[in-house]
Amino acid sequence: MKIIILNEAKTPDPLNNVEKRCAATPSSAQRLVKKGATLLLETGAGKGAGYSDKEYQDAGVTIINDVDEALSTADMLVAVNKPTDAQLALMKKGAIVVGHLDPFFQQPLIESIASKGLTAISVEMIPRSSRAQKMDALSSQASLAGYVMVMQAANQLPSILPMMMTPSGTIKPAKVFIIGAGVAGLQAIATAKRLGANVLAYDTRAVVAEQVESLGGKFLKIDIGETGQTKDGYAKELTDEQKAKQQEAQRDAIADSDIVITTAQLFGRKPPVLISKDTLALMKPGSVVVDMAATSGGNVEGSVAGETVEISGVKVIGNGNWSQFVAKAATDMYANNIYNLVDEFFEDETKTFGLNLEDDILAGCVITHDGKITNDMLNNAYKGA
């Protein structure tokens, strides 16, 4: 089985972000080589995460300068993001493509992958089950995002997070309000609390209140009627009436906060707008808001994808690509997720990846196979159902 690892820094994204992460580390690559896989890595792929080509070579990886020449021989192409159309066009029928494919918002790409007879594994579609936890790349990167967003907010805030007693008096701890207590939100709560802030959090799923409180945060209770979560643990979309009640109830908490972090992202849908410009105007000048969803539509009115802007004296951070700010840790986690995925389905006798589409994990994350889009949820979304 021949696996190719791309150097994704060569192709900046539409916001001109240069990818620093890599889909393999020397350690994860060495484990794959020991299993009997052949790994080819595009030169410089690990540089942004602090790994040299020599470290990969020492792990048994072949370093290649021109990935295009090798793509036609690859059994699997592994990336952090989406390969380019030009790269996909060079791959042989039946080869497997693995990465963050953003399938709900990349219909032409997914249809193109299917038409080429390639099998696509979208890491976003890996089920949130106990068995799949070790390969859940979406959660691992979201956890890092939660940490990074707090650190970025702290750097922009013209005050400090912890209480500090000084000869000239006591500085009160900063107030941090976190909207959304999923993986990213919970890590943000834990990070802000470790830095000494007073932390308040809200989520439409009352079931997560205990998790918030276990991390030292307080849970804001808002009665907006029946809410819940999907079978995969994602928050369900609210009605317009529920959104209005939610925003009104959150307004006081936002106005009273020094830092607000929004983490509301709906799986397969555009994120809801949670904070209006009118609400931003209620915040103290110098306050900071971090919009985790800025690059996919935004939770905050006026946030700009890839930028930090000032609205009514409030800094609104919409940088996106959060885990890239800790590229080494992000690479280590993603590479382990990919290793665990390959390891789970690697057939030792034939040294191949076993595509058992009856398996509950593969049934969820394999989205194209044998010339067709195989995921019902995607097919329904593409039809507008």
C-alpha positions, -999 to +999 in steps of 0.1 A: +000+000+000+015+033-011+005+064+008+014+099-003+016+128+022+012+163+006+031+195+014+000+217+017+020+249+024+026+251-014-010+260-021-024+288+002-062+288+008-086+315-005-078+337+026-041+333+017-034+312+048-004+290+044-010+255+059+015+247+086+001+213+096+010+179+081-009+147+079+020+126+093+048+130+119+080+110+118+066+089+146+032+081+129+050+075+096+074+051+113+045+031+127+029+029+093+061+018+077+065-010+103+030-022+094+042-027+058+030+005+041+052+025+018+051+062+026+061+090+002+062+126+016+064+157-005+095+176+005+090+202+032+056+189+043+065+188+080+085+220+081+057+243+094+052+219+123+089+217+131+097+184+114+126+181+089+127+159+058+156+140+074+135+130+104+110+114+080+138+097+061+151+083+093+116+069+099+117+050+066+098+076+045+108+084+009+110+121+002+098+133-032+102+166-049+075+163-076+044+148-061+026+149-095+049+122-108+040+099-080+002+105-077-007+080-104+008+052-084-007+061-050-032+038-033-040+066-007-035+103-007-036+118+028-039+155+035-050+179+062-073+198+038-086+193+003-063+182-025-064+203-057-084+193-087-052+190-106-038+165-081-070+145-080-070+142-118-037+124-117-048+097-093-058+062-104-093+049-102-100+032-069-074+052-049-084+066-016-084+103-007-084+113+030-087+148+045-110+176+057-130+177+026-158+201+039-183+180+019-215+200+027-200+231+012-179+216-016-204+198-038-185+203-071-154+189-055-171+159-041-190+152-073-157+155-092-140+130-068-169+106-074-168+109-111-131+101-111-138+067-094-119+077-063-129+067-028-132+098-005-129+096+033-140+129+049-125+131+084-153+155+094-178+126+089-161+102+113-188+093+138-186+105+173-186+071+189-164+056+216-148+033+190-140+061+166-128+085+192-091+078+186-096+089+149-119+119+155-098+146+138-126+172+140-126+170+178-089+170+182-085+201+161-115+218+178-099+211+212-068+230+202-090+258+187-106+263+221-073+269+237-060+291+209-091+314+209-087+321+246-050+329+242-057+352+213-084+370+232-061+374+262-034+389+240-058+415+226-075+424+260-060+456+275-062+440+310-053+407+326-074+376+332-066+366+368-073+385+400-041+403+411-034+419+444-009+447+441+005+474+464-018+499+446-050+477+450-067+446+437-074+440+401-106+420+396-105+389+374-117+393+338-152+380+329-152+355+301-185+344+285-183+313+262-213+305+239-213+268+230-200+240+252-189+215+226-153+203+223-139+238+215-161+255+241-152+232+269-115+236+262-120+273+261-137+272+295-109+251+309-082+274+295-098+306+307-104+292+341-067+280+344-057+316+335-078+329+364-108+344+347-144+342+359-161+320+333-197+319+323-209+296+296-241+288+277-252+260+254-286+251+240-281+216+253-288+217+291-272+183+294-237+199+291-242+221+322-226+195+344-195+194+322-192+232+323-195+233+361-169+204+364-144+227+347-151+255+371-174+276+349-209+287+357-237+277+333-262+304+321-297+289+322-320+302+295-355+287+289-360+287+251-382+256+250-373+222+237-337+218+224-313+189+222-286+173+202-282+149+173-272+113+176-236+124+169-236+149+197-241+181+177-265+208+188-298+209+169-307+240+149-330+264+168-362+280+155-362+317+147-383+323+179-358+303+200-329+323+185-345+356+194-352+345+230-316+332+233-301+365+220-322+386+243-312+365+274-275+365+264-274+403+259-268+411+296-241+385+299-223+397+268-225+434+279-210+424+313-181+404+298-145+414+290-141+385+266-168+366+246-160+335+226-186+321+202-182+284+191-216+277+176-212+257+144-239+235+131-228+204+113-235+207+076-252+241+079-242+277+081-236+289+116-262+310+134-257+348+141-256+350+178-243+386+185-256+416+166-238+449+162-263+465+186-252+440+213-215+446+206-222+483+212-233+475+248-198+460+256-171+481+273-145+496+250-115+474+248-135+442+252-127+413+229-150+389+210-137+358+192-159+344+164-149+308+159-172+305+129-161+336+111-146+317+081-178+297+075-204+325+079-199+339+114-217+340+148-210+377+151-225+404+129-196+423+113-169+397+119-145+393+090-131+360+080-093+359+085-091+393+102-094+412+135-117+442+132-130+468+156-167+474+160-180+500+185-147+499+203-148+461+206-121+439+189-137+411+169-113+383+161-123+361+131-089+347+122-100+311+117-075+282+111-072+282+149-052+251+154-025+263+130-014+287+157-001+256+175+009+237+144+032+212+160+005+200+185-021+201+157+001+180+135+008+155+162-029+151+170-040+149+134-012+125+124-023+102+153-059+104+142-049+093+106-026+066+119-055+052+140-078+053+110-054+034+088-045+010+116-081+001+123-087-011+088-053-022+077-052-058+065-019-073+076-019-102+051-024-081+019-009-048+033-040-029+021-067-007+035-099-028+040-129-009+026-157-027+045-185-003+039-207-023+063-185-011+092-203+017+111-172+040+110-165+037+073-203+038+065-202+073+079-170+088+067-166+072+032-186+097+011-177+086-024-170+051-038-171+033-071-182+063-090-210+074-067-216+097-037-225+070-010-235+092+019-273+097+022-270+128+043-248+144+016-271+133-012-301+148+006-282+181+012-271+184-024-308+179-035-319+206-011-338+181+011 
